[in-house]
Amino acid sequence: MSKRFHLACPDCGSRITVDAKTGKLLDHSSRPESSPAKPDFDRLLKGLDADRNRAEARFKEEMAAHEDRSRRLDEKFEEAKRRAEAAGLEGRPDRPWDFD
């Protein structure tokens, strides 16, 4: 008895039986009705809308995080400036070649 391969048809999704030795098609049974062949256009549009909404929400989150990051960096800079003024460090620091 020859070996047989059972595959799904890439075109219509039905089940195909192929003889391994000869490569001939032995059986081409119809696709079960429970599995849809291809998604319909409306379902694809809903999927695109969901993807677009998800991308927009992610973009808004990242923009908010970027704005928050800018605010935090400004606060840190102001705090460092206050500490420098409190320590009496005003102006530029001395450069090594100015000591000559």
Summary of the structure (lengths in Angstrom):
residues: 100
radius of gyration: 34.5
end to end distance: 99.1
largest distance: 99.1
contacts: 172
relative contact order: 0.07
helix: 50%
strand: 15%
